[in-house]
């Protein structure tokens, strides 16, 4: 391999790393812009809570996907945890039977917590999420 080719690969790798870092560290406002392309998210919760939230469900989904790259949001749920409004976003990854969940603050867009479910628990949750996605697309 020529020295020029090696330098190009290092530059490309550093550029890709910087891009990933920016996507994860991006602000909720940037995630809201990215959410414009997201459609079909099944959202559970009261309309009253959705009206109180400063972050839309699609924005919460985009923030969650940025936190766990390579996934797509299948469902979101908004609920009150103490005084905070929190979206729980379920994420699926193509080719995997695991499920990731990301809790996003409905007022600030801050990721509060993440959880990965694998094994038997992941498979059960995955089949439920796939079913929910299909139902959302029908109705």
C-alpha positions in Angstrom: 0.0 0.0 0.0 1.4 3.4 -0.9 2.0 6.1 1.7 -0.6 8.3 0.0 -3.3 5.5 0.2 -2.5 5.0 3.9 -2.9 8.7 4.6 -6.2 8.8 2.7 -7.5 5.9 4.8 -6.5 7.6 8.1 -8.1 10.9 7.0 -11.2 9.0 6.0 -11.3 7.2 9.3 -10.8 10.3 11.3 -13.5 12.1 9.3 -15.9 9.2 9.9 -15.1 9.3 13.6 -15.7 13.0 13.7 -19.0 12.6 11.9 -20.2 10.0 14.4 -19.2 12.1 17.3 -21.0 15.1 15.9 -24.2 13.0 15.4 -24.1 11.7 18.9 -23.2 15.1 20.5 -25.5 17.2 18.3 -28.1 19.4 20.0 -31.8 18.6 20.1 -32.3 21.3 17.6 -30.2 19.5 15.0 -32.0 16.3 15.8 -35.3 18.0 15.2 -34.2 18.9 11.7 -33.2 15.3 11.1 -36.5 14.1 12.4 -38.3 15.8 9.5 -37.7 12.6 7.4 -39.1 10.3 10.1 -42.7 9.1 9.7 -45.0 6.4 11.0 -43.9 6.5 14.7 -46.5 4.9 16.9 -46.8 7.2 20.0 -48.5 6.1 23.2 -49.6 8.6 25.9 -52.1 11.3 26.4 -52.6 14.3 24.1 -52.3 16.5 27.1 -48.8 15.4 27.8 -47.9 15.6 24.2 -49.1 19.2 24.2 -47.0 20.0 27.3 -43.8 18.6 25.8 -41.4 21.0 24.1 -39.8 18.2 22.1 -42.0 16.4 19.5 -42.1 12.6 19.3 -40.3 12.6 16.0 -37.5 14.8 17.6 -37.3 12.4 20.5 -37.0 9.5 18.1 -34.2 11.3 16.1 -32.3 12.0 19.4 -32.6 8.3 20.4 -31.4 7.1 17.0 -28.4 9.5 17.2 -27.6 8.0 20.5 -27.8 4.4 19.2 -26.6 4.6 15.5 -27.8 1.9 13.1 -31.2 1.7 14.6 -34.7 2.9 13.7 -37.4 4.0 16.1 -40.4 1.7 16.3 -42.5 3.2 19.1 -42.4 6.0 21.6 -44.3 6.5 24.8 -44.6 9.8 26.7 -45.3 9.8 30.4 -44.6 11.9 33.5 -41.7 10.7 35.7 -41.9 12.9 38.8 -42.1 16.4 37.4 -40.4 15.6 34.1 -42.0 14.6 30.9 -40.2 11.6 29.4 -40.3 9.9 26.1 -39.4 6.2 26.1 -38.3 5.4 22.5 -37.9 1.8 21.4 -35.3 1.1 18.8 -34.8 -1.8 16.4 -31.7 -2.8 14.4 -32.0 -4.6 11.1 -30.8 -8.1 11.3 -31.0 -8.3 15.1 -33.6 -9.5 17.5 -32.4 -7.1 20.2 -34.2 -4.0 21.4 -32.7 -0.7 22.7 -34.7 1.8 24.7 -33.7 5.4 25.1 -35.4 7.8 27.6 -35.4 11.4 26.3 -36.5 14.4 28.4 -39.6 15.9 26.7 -38.6 19.4 27.7 -34.9 19.6 26.9 -34.2 16.7 24.5 -31.5 15.4 26.9 -30.9 11.6 26.9 -31.6 10.5 30.4 -30.9 6.8 30.1 -30.4 4.0 27.7 -31.0 0.2 28.0 -30.2 -2.7 25.7 -32.3 -5.8 25.8 -30.8 -9.0 24.3 -31.4 -12.7 24.7 -34.9 -14.0 25.4 -36.0 -10.7 26.8 -34.8 -8.9 23.6 -36.5 -11.4 21.3 -39.8 -11.0 23.1 -39.6 -7.2 23.1 -38.5 -7.3 19.4 -41.5 -9.3 18.3 -43.8 -6.9 20.2 -42.2 -3.9 18.6 -42.4 -5.3 15.1 -46.1 -6.1 15.7 -46.6 -2.5 17.0 -44.9 -1.1 13.9 -47.2 -3.1 11.6 -50.3 -2.0 13.4 -49.2 1.6 13.2 -48.8 1.4 9.5 -52.3 -0.1 9.0 -54.1 2.5 11.0 
